[in-house]
Structure formats: C-alpha cells, structure tokens
Amino acid sequence: MLPQFGTAVRKKNLNSAVTAELGGGAPDKASVDAAWLVLEAANDLGDHAAIDACRRVIDAELTGTVAGSSDIDLVLGYFR
C-alpha cells in the first residue's frame, strides 16, 4: 500500500479528531495542530473569539483534559 500524503492524511486526521471529540476524549494531535494554524490566522485577523477557542483546545491537550465541542468545531471549521 502506498503512503498517504497531503489532503488525504489531513482529512483522515481531522475526521478522527471529530470522532475523538464525540467520544469525550482529550483532543487528538490533529485538532491541536489545527488549533495552532487557526491561532496564527486568527491573530493576523484580530479574531478574538477564535483565539480564545484555540487557546482552550491547546490548553486541554497540554493538561490532558477535554476541550469543549464548540471549540473543536470552531477550530476544525475555521477555514471552510
């Protein structure tokens, strides 16, 4: 089987992030990586609500707690 690159890997990881959130676990690596990207864009745009949501997702990963589903939804849907 060939390795997956680019969009295929990101879609797979983002889907697993949503699944993990629905299961009530701590945010997975994909949602935290997305939070860092969104945080950078939100800082550039002055989007304070998105900045706060990204910080909560990142903090949840660092502390091993559960991020709110609304924060995960905002992060994963930010560029859509």
ABEGO torsion letter per residue (X at the ends): XBBBBEAAAAAAAAAAAAAAAAAGBBBBAAAAAAAAAAAAAAAAAGBAAAAAAAAAAAAAAAAGBBBBAAAAAAAAAAAX
